[in-house]
Amino acid sequence: MALTLEMATKQSLSLSPLMLQRLELMALPIQDLQAKIQEAVESNPALEIPNNFERSLDNITASLPTKEKGDDYSDSSAYGSDTKRISSLPDSGSYQAHASTYGEEASDRKQAYMENALTSGETLTDHLMSQLHTDNLSDEEKTIGELIISNLDQHGFHRVNPHSLVAKEGLVESSEEKEIVDKVTKTIQNYDPVGCATDSWRDSVIIQAIDKGLKEEEVGVFSQLVFFFLQKIREGKKTQVAKKLDIEVQTIDTYLDLLKTLTPYPGNAYDSSPDSFVLPDLSIHQKNGSLEMNTSAANLPDLKINKEFIEIGNETKDKETKKYIKEQLATAKELITQINMRNGNLYKLGLILIEHQKEFFFKGPLYLKPLTQKDVANEMEVHETTVSRLANSKWIDCDWGIIPVKNLFSTAVETGCDTESKEMSKMAIKEVIKQILVDNEGKKALSDQKIANKLAERGIKIARRTVAKYRSELQIDTAYIRNANR
């Protein structure tokens, strides 16, 4: 086969490390951004936080040459200082917005929020450890017990098989490992809350049932019921299940009554900090008949370029020192620019959300309007992926709770009616479905078709299969199962 050369043209897109860093910062929630800034301040001597940052330049050479043309690194602008205000009356379709500065008022709000958000109770690990340390066990058994408890997730279940965990640590002889681990595991399973240190919720409820007095000869049948037949019972096939288990239907009812008294996830009753809280990136609340917006810039330090570091860069004669200082200053300025860009885009996003979802902020989820990320991107004059990065992993604090920003985006659904608006947001229709089900609690469960009929009475005409889809997304069972559980 002969070798030939061909010339061709093609288009390709590659992202530079700088662009990748900008995209990364855009997607970071406020907690991660705070950590990123702290890391940058600790590693880059060109950055400083005024009145809250000390730095030593003893390791920088003391040679001081004249300033060279083009080496002016000054950048005294701090991000998050936008104080733009827009004010008017809410009934005229406008609002009031504030981009917060890092002042005393913002600091007080942050402190109050943190005091409430970070209040933590006793964790599951602490609760189990306190019982382990007061139990009549050998030092070896307590060491194994600490390892097993530390291996539990927030539900109280094993993350890694305890036998392999103990074997890997080499805490006991291999011949004794299984016996000791089984003994300690069983001991922890009977601590409060009963049912921890198991592999799944099914194992947990069986342990709890035994603790509540389930007879030994009944454990086998109850276990089969829990592991293999609950779904069939949910579908109303009790008679079929009774035949397979060779028991009476009344016995199944007795087991189900017992099951309702048990807790599938025993560890959930205890605090799981620090994963149990979030810090909002946007705050939009009603105040004096208008909407007030605060951005996460209030929770960020006033990051600036170190002027002393700039002077050393302008005066040093050492080429290596000058190169190092120039690189660090460029990195610092780029970080400030990136944070400015992130906060600026977040601010614009907040204003657009207020404009399009004004009724939601005043009246609640039922008034959420159709709004797509593409629509917002067009208004912001950015790419749709930029809006996606801004919305993901970020939260907004409003009068209806702390909710994900992405929840304010919803596709339009054609309602098939001749009212002022022929379209509603998907999220708003889901809220109406939830409200209809709440209004009919205590009555016979509504079928999907009856829900569709009641929606039509409210001027929302959608197909039964669409109702079924939304009900499923809301994790609401079918009417048959809901009736069976009454």
C-alpha positions in Angstrom: 0.0 0.0 0.0 1.5 3.3 -1.1 1.7 6.2 1.4 0.1 9.5 0.2 -0.3 13.0 1.6 -3.6 14.7 1.6 -4.6 18.2 2.7 -7.9 18.8 4.4 -9.6 21.4 6.6 -11.7 20.8 9.6 -13.2 22.8 12.5 -12.3 21.9 16.1 -12.8 23.6 19.5 -10.3 23.2 22.3 -10.5 24.9 25.7 -7.5 26.5 27.2 -6.6 25.9 30.9 -7.7 29.6 31.6 -11.1 29.0 30.0 -11.5 25.7 31.9 -10.8 27.5 35.2 -13.4 30.2 34.3 -16.0 27.5 33.6 -15.1 25.8 36.9 -15.6 29.0 39.0 -18.9 29.7 37.2 -20.2 26.3 38.4 -18.9 26.5 42.0 -21.5 27.0 44.8 -20.7 29.6 47.4 -19.1 27.1 49.9 -16.7 25.7 47.3 -15.9 29.2 46.1 -15.0 30.4 49.6 -12.7 27.4 49.9 -11.1 28.1 46.5 -10.4 31.7 47.5 -8.9 30.7 50.8 -6.6 28.2 49.0 -5.6 30.9 46.5 -4.8 33.5 49.3 -2.7 30.9 51.1 -0.7 29.9 48.0 -0.4 33.3 46.1 1.5 36.1 47.8 0.0 38.6 45.3 -3.4 38.3 46.9 -4.6 39.9 50.1 -7.7 40.4 52.2 -7.4 43.9 53.7 -7.4 44.1 57.5 -7.6 40.3 57.7 -4.4 39.0 56.1 -0.8 39.0 57.1 2.1 38.1 54.8 5.9 37.8 55.0 8.1 38.8 52.1 11.4 37.7 53.8 11.8 35.0 51.2 11.7 37.5 48.3 15.0 38.9 47.2 15.7 42.5 48.3 17.3 43.7 45.0 15.4 46.8 43.9 15.8 48.0 40.2 13.9 50.7 38.4 10.4 50.3 37.1 10.1 49.0 33.6 7.6 50.1 31.0 4.5 47.9 30.8 5.0 46.4 34.3 2.1 48.2 36.0 0.2 45.4 37.8 -2.1 47.6 39.9 -5.7 46.5 40.2 -7.4 48.0 43.2 -10.9 47.1 42.2 -12.6 44.7 44.5 -15.4 42.3 43.3 -18.8 42.3 44.7 -19.0 46.1 45.2 -21.8 46.8 42.6 -24.5 48.9 44.3 -26.9 49.3 41.5 -30.5 49.8 42.6 -33.8 49.6 40.7 -36.9 50.7 42.5 -40.6 51.0 41.8 -44.0 49.6 42.9 -44.8 45.9 42.5 -48.2 46.5 41.0 -46.6 48.2 38.1 -44.6 45.1 37.3 -41.3 46.2 38.6 -39.2 45.5 41.7 -36.4 46.7 43.9 -33.0 45.0 43.7 -29.8 45.4 45.7 -26.5 43.8 45.0 -25.0 43.5 48.5 -21.7 44.9 49.5 -19.4 43.3 52.0 -20.5 45.6 54.8 -21.5 45.3 58.4 -25.2 44.6 57.6 -24.2 41.7 55.3 -21.9 40.4 57.9 -24.6 40.4 60.5 -27.0 38.6 58.2 -24.4 36.0 57.4 -23.6 35.5 61.1 -27.3 35.0 61.9 -27.8 32.6 59.0 -24.7 30.5 60.0 -25.8 30.3 63.6 -29.1 28.9 62.5 -27.9 26.8 59.6 -24.9 25.2 61.3 -26.6 24.3 64.5 -25.9 20.6 64.9 -27.3 17.9 67.1 -25.8 14.6 68.2 -24.6 12.5 65.2 -25.4 8.8 64.8 -21.7 8.1 65.1 -21.4 9.9 68.5 -24.6 8.3 69.8 -23.4 4.8 69.0 -19.9 5.4 70.2 -21.1 6.6 73.6 -23.0 3.3 74.0 -20.0 1.3 72.8 -17.6 2.8 75.3 -19.9 2.1 78.2 -20.5 -1.5 77.1 -18.9 -4.5 78.8 -16.6 -5.4 75.9 -12.9 -6.1 75.7 -10.5 -3.5 74.4 -10.1 -5.5 71.2 -13.8 -5.7 70.7 -14.2 -1.9 71.3 -11.5 -1.2 68.7 -13.4 -3.3 66.2 -16.7 -1.7 67.2 -15.2 1.8 66.6 -14.1 0.7 63.1 -17.6 -0.7 62.3 -19.4 2.4 63.6 -17.1 4.7 61.7 -17.9 2.7 58.5 -21.7 3.4 58.8 -23.4 5.9 56.4 -26.1 8.4 57.5 -28.8 5.8 57.3 -26.9 3.5 59.7 -25.8 0.9 57.0 -22.3 -0.5 56.2 -20.4 1.3 53.5 -17.9 -1.5 53.3 -18.4 -5.1 54.4 -17.2 -5.1 58.1 -15.4 -8.5 57.7 -13.2 -7.2 54.8 -12.7 -3.9 56.7 -11.4 -5.6 59.8 -9.3 -8.1 57.8 -7.7 -5.3 55.9 -6.8 -3.5 59.2 -5.3 -6.8 60.6 -6.8 -6.2 64.0 -7.3 -9.9 64.9 -6.1 -13.2 63.8 -7.8 -14.4 60.6 -9.1 -17.5 62.4 -10.9 -15.4 65.0 -12.0 -12.6 62.7 -15.4 -13.8 61.7 -16.5 -14.8 65.2 -15.5 -11.5 66.8 -16.8 -9.3 64.0 -20.2 -11.1 64.0 -20.4 -10.7 67.8 -19.6 -6.9 67.8 -21.8 -6.3 64.8 -24.7 -8.0 66.5 -24.1 -6.0 69.7 -24.2 -2.7 67.8 -27.3 -3.8 65.9 -29.1 -3.8 69.3 -27.9 -0.4 70.4 -30.3 2.6 70.2 -31.5 3.0 67.4 -32.0 -0.7 66.9 -31.2 -1.9 63.4 -28.0 0.0 62.6 -24.8 -1.9 61.4 -26.8 -3.8 58.7 -26.4 -4.0 54.9 -29.8 -2.6 54.0 -33.2 -1.3 55.2 -34.6 -4.9 54.8 -32.0 -6.3 57.2 -32.6 -3.4 59.5 -36.4 -3.9 59.8 -35.9 -7.6 60.5 -33.6 -6.8 63.4 -36.1 -4.3 64.7 -38.9 -6.8 64.4 -37.0 -9.4 66.4 -36.3 -6.7 69.0 -40.1 -6.0 69.2 -40.8 -9.7 70.0 -41.1 -11.4 66.7 -41.0 -15.2 67.5 -38.1 -17.2 66.2 -40.3 -19.5 64.1 -41.8 -16.4 62.4 -38.5 -14.8 61.4 -38.1 -16.9 58.3 -41.5 -16.1 56.8 -41.3 -12.4 57.8 -37.9 -12.2 56.1 -39.2 -13.7 52.9 -42.1 -11.2 53.0 -39.8 -8.2 53.4 -37.2 -9.3 50.8 -39.4 -10.7 48.0 -43.1 -9.9 48.3 -43.7 -6.3 49.4 -44.1 -5.0 45.8 -46.8 -7.7 45.1 -48.6 -6.7 48.3 -48.5 -3.0 47.1 -50.1 -4.2 43.9 -53.0 -5.8 45.9 -51.9 -9.5 45.5 -52.1 -10.5 49.2 -53.9 -13.8 48.4 -51.2 -14.8 45.9 -48.5 -14.0 48.4 -50.2 -15.9 51.2 -50.3 -19.0 49.0 -46.7 -18.8 48.2 -45.7 -18.3 51.8 -48.2 -21.0 52.9 -49.8 -18.6 55.5 -53.2 -16.9 56.0 -54.0 -13.5 54.6 -54.7 -12.4 58.2 -51.1 -13.3 59.1 -49.8 -11.0 56.3 -52.0 -8.2 57.7 -50.4 -8.8 61.1 -46.9 -8.6 59.6 -47.8 -5.5 57.7 -49.1 -3.8 60.9 -45.7 -4.7 62.6 -43.8 -3.4 59.6 -45.5 0.0 59.8 -44.1 0.5 63.3 -40.5 0.0 62.2 -38.0 2.5 60.8 -36.4 1.5 57.5 -33.5 4.1 58.0 -32.8 4.2 61.7 -29.8 6.6 61.4 -31.8 9.3 59.7 -33.1 10.6 63.1 -29.6 11.9 63.9 -27.7 14.8 62.6 -25.5 14.2 59.5 -23.6 17.5 59.5 -21.9 19.0 57.6 -23.9 17.7 54.7 -27.2 18.9 56.2 -27.1 22.6 55.2 -26.4 24.8 52.2 -25.6 28.4 51.8 -27.7 30.3 49.2 -26.0 32.1 46.4 -29.1 34.4 45.9 -31.6 35.8 48.3 -34.8 37.3 47.0 -37.4 38.3 49.6 -40.5 40.6 49.8 -39.9 43.8 51.7 -42.3 46.7 51.9 -44.2 45.5 48.9 -41.1 45.1 46.7 -38.6 42.4 46.1 -35.1 42.8 47.5 -32.2 40.7 46.1 -28.9 40.0 47.7 -26.1 38.0 46.0 -23.5 35.7 47.5 -20.9 38.5 47.0 -21.8 39.5 50.6 -20.4 36.2 51.8 -17.0 36.6 50.0 -13.9 38.4 51.3 -12.8 41.7 49.7 -10.0 40.1 47.7 -7.4 42.6 46.3 -3.9 42.8 44.9 -1.1 43.3 47.4 0.4 46.7 46.7 3.7 45.9 48.5 4.1 42.9 46.2 3.5 45.1 43.2 6.3 47.5 44.4 8.7 44.7 44.8 8.0 43.5 41.3 8.5 47.0 40.0 11.8 47.5 41.8 13.6 44.2 41.9 16.6 43.5 39.6 16.6 39.7 39.9 15.1 38.2 36.7 13.8 35.1 38.4 12.1 37.1 41.1 10.6 39.5 38.6 9.3 36.5 36.6 7.8 34.8 39.6 6.1 38.0 40.8 4.7 38.7 37.4 3.3 35.2 37.1 1.7 35.4 40.6 0.2 38.9 39.9 -1.2 37.7 36.6 -2.8 34.7 38.3 -4.2 36.9 41.1 -5.7 39.4 38.6 -7.2 36.6 36.6 -8.8 35.1 39.7 -10.4 38.4 40.6 -11.6 38.9 37.0 -13.1 35.4 37.1 -14.9 36.0 40.4 -16.2 39.4 39.1 -17.5 37.6 36.0 -19.2 34.9 38.1 -20.8 37.4 40.5 -21.8 39.7 37.6 -23.5 36.8 35.7 -25.2 35.6 39.0 -26.5 39.1 39.6 -27.9 39.3 36.0 -29.5 35.9 36.5 -31.2 37.1 39.7 -32.6 40.2 38.0 -34.0 38.1 35.1 -35.5 35.6 37.6 -37.2 38.4 39.4 -38.5 39.8 36.1 -39.9 36.5 34.8 -40.9 34.8 38.1 -42.2 37.9 40.0 -45.5 36.2 40.7 -43.7 33.2 42.1 -41.8 35.3 44.6 -44.9 37.1 45.7 -47.5 34.3 45.6 -45.7 30.9 45.6 -45.0 27.8 43.5 -48.5 27.7 41.9 -47.5 30.9 40.0 -44.2 29.7 38.5 -44.0 30.7 34.9 -42.5 28.8 31.9 -38.8 29.7 31.7 -36.0 27.9 29.9 -32.3 28.3 30.3 -32.1 29.1 26.6 -34.5 32.1 27.1 -32.3 33.4 30.0 -29.1 32.9 28.0 -30.5 35.0 25.2 -31.3 37.8 27.6 -27.9 37.6 29.3 -26.2 37.4 25.9 -24.2 34.3 27.0 -24.2 30.7 26.0 -26.8 28.4 27.3 -24.2 26.3 29.1 -23.1 29.3 31.1 -26.7 29.6 32.5 -26.6 25.9 33.2 -23.4 26.2 35.2 -24.8 29.1 37.1 -28.0 27.3 38.0 -26.5 23.9 38.9 -25.5 23.3 42.5 -26.7 26.7 43.6 -29.5 27.7 45.9 -31.8 30.6 46.3 -33.3 31.8 49.6 -36.8 33.2 49.2 -40.1 33.5 51.1 -41.0 29.9 50.0 -37.8 28.3 51.4 -34.3 27.6 50.3 -34.7 25.9 46.9 -32.3 25.0 44.0 -32.0 27.8 41.5 -32.7 25.3 38.7 -36.2 24.7 40.2 -37.1 28.2 38.8 -36.6 26.9 35.3 -39.5 25.0 33.8 -40.7 24.1 30.4 -44.0 25.3 29.1 -47.0 22.9 28.9 -49.8 23.6 26.5 -53.0 23.6 28.6 -55.5 23.6 25.8 -57.6 26.4 27.2 -58.6 29.8 26.0 -57.6 31.8 29.1 -55.2 34.7 29.2 -52.3 32.3 29.2 -52.5 29.1 27.2 -49.3 27.8 28.7 -48.3 26.9 32.3 -44.9 25.8 33.6 -44.5 22.1 34.3 -43.6 22.8 37.9 -46.7 24.8 38.5 -48.9 22.0 37.1 -47.2 19.6 39.5 -48.0 21.9 42.4 -51.7 22.0 41.3 -51.7 18.2 41.2 -50.3 18.0 44.7 -52.9 20.5 45.9 -55.7 18.5 44.3 -54.5 15.3 46.1 -54.3 17.2 49.4 -57.8 18.6 49.0 -59.1 15.0 48.5 -57.2 13.3 51.4 -59.5 11.1 53.4 -61.6 10.3 50.4 -61.2 7.5 47.8 -57.9 8.1 46.0 -58.3 9.9 42.7 -57.3 8.1 39.5 -55.1 9.8 37.0 -58.2 10.4 34.8 -60.1 12.0 37.7 -57.0 14.2 38.4 -57.0 15.3 34.8 -60.7 16.1 35.0 -60.2 18.3 38.1 -57.3 20.0 36.3 -59.7 20.7 33.4 -62.1 22.3 35.9 -59.3 24.7 36.8 -58.7 25.5 33.1 -55.7 23.1 32.7 -56.5 20.6 30.0 -53.8 18.0 29.8 -53.9 14.3 28.9 -54.3 11.5 31.4 -50.9 10.0 30.5 -49.3 13.4 31.2 -50.9 13.4 34.6 -49.5 9.9 35.2 -46.0 11.1 34.2 -46.1 14.1 36.5 -47.6 12.0 39.4 -44.7 9.5 38.9 -42.1 12.3 39.0 -43.7 13.5 42.2 -43.1 10.0 43.6 -46.8 9.5 44.3 -48.2 6.0 44.0 -51.0 5.0 41.7 -54.6 5.3 43.0 -54.8 1.5 43.5 -51.8 1.5 45.8 -52.9 4.6 47.6 -56.3 3.1 48.3 -54.7 -0.2 49.5 -52.6 1.8 52.0 -55.5 3.6 53.6 
